Amino acid sequence: MLAVIETGGKQYLVSPDQPHNKLKIEKIKNLQEGEKTIVFDKVLLLDDEKEDLLLGNPYIPGVKVIGELVKEGKGKKVIVFRYHSKTRYRKKKGHRQPFMEVKITKISRD
């Protein structure tokens, strides 16, 4: 069973059957403290091998992808350097994007 979900402005192809079914997503802010289960209800596509392919318009009602939070962290540092020649203008900044690593456990249909 395959599904395409939308989270953080990006789309991900997920399946609970894949051996490496962990994915890094943008950090979700409205998650409760200590909560380990994440429910993705914005499912764009569902491919069940037994039935037909379902496409959402834009989302499929009644389909949820359930994941388990593995870890939270920050990505590698990205250097932002601004420079104007001949004017002695230089600015250097660093940025580390926060992420959540999620393991997909189940795709459910109502």
C-alpha positions in Angstrom: 0.0 0.0 0.0 1.4 3.4 -1.0 0.3 6.9 -0.2 1.3 10.4 -1.1 1.0 12.8 1.8 1.4 16.6 2.1 3.1 18.2 5.1 5.2 21.3 5.5 4.5 22.4 2.0 6.1 19.3 0.5 4.8 16.0 -0.8 6.2 12.6 0.3 5.6 9.0 -1.1 5.2 6.8 2.0 4.5 3.1 2.6 4.6 1.1 5.9 6.0 -1.9 4.0 9.3 -0.2 3.0 12.4 -1.4 4.9 13.6 2.2 5.4 10.2 3.9 6.0 11.6 6.9 7.9 11.4 10.3 6.5 12.5 13.8 7.6 9.8 16.4 7.6 9.5 20.0 8.6 9.0 20.4 12.3 5.3 20.4 13.4 4.6 23.1 15.9 1.2 22.2 17.3 2.3 18.8 18.5 1.6 18.2 22.2 4.5 17.7 24.6 5.5 14.0 24.8 3.2 13.0 22.0 4.7 10.2 19.9 2.0 9.5 17.3 1.5 11.8 14.3 -1.6 11.6 12.1 -1.3 12.9 8.5 -4.8 13.5 7.1 -3.8 15.4 3.9 -3.5 12.3 1.7 -3.3 13.2 -2.0 -3.0 9.7 -3.5 -3.7 6.1 -2.3 -2.6 3.0 -4.1 -4.0 -0.2 -2.7 -2.9 -3.2 -4.7 -6.2 -4.9 -4.2 -8.4 -2.0 -5.3 -8.2 0.9 -7.7 -5.9 3.9 -7.5 -7.6 6.8 -5.5 -6.8 10.4 -6.3 -7.8 13.3 -4.1 -9.4 16.5 -5.2 -7.2 17.9 -3.5 -7.3 15.4 -0.6 -8.9 12.0 -0.1 -11.6 12.0 2.7 -11.4 9.3 5.3 -7.8 8.2 4.7 -5.1 8.8 7.3 -1.4 7.9 7.5 -0.2 7.2 11.0 3.4 7.7 12.0 5.6 7.5 15.0 8.0 10.2 16.0 11.6 8.8 16.1 13.6 12.0 16.8 13.7 15.7 16.6 16.8 17.6 15.6 18.4 20.3 13.4 19.9 19.8 10.0 23.4 20.7 8.8 24.5 24.3 9.1 24.0 26.4 6.0 26.2 29.5 5.6 24.5 32.7 4.3 27.1 35.1 3.2 26.3 38.6 1.7 29.0 40.5 0.0 29.2 43.8 -1.9 32.4 44.4 -3.7 34.4 47.6 -3.2 32.3 48.8 -0.3 33.6 46.7 2.6 30.1 45.2 3.1 30.2 41.6 4.4 27.6 39.7 6.5 27.9 36.1 7.5 25.0 34.1 9.1 24.5 30.5 9.8 21.1 28.6 9.8 20.1 25.1 10.9 16.7 24.0 9.9 14.7 22.0 12.5 13.3 18.7 11.4 11.4 15.7 12.7 12.2 12.1 11.8 9.0 10.1 11.5 8.5 6.3 11.0 5.4 5.4 9.0 3.5 2.6 10.8 0.0 2.4 9.2 -2.3 3.6 6.5 -5.9 3.5 7.5 -9.2 3.9 5.6 -12.6 4.6 7.1 
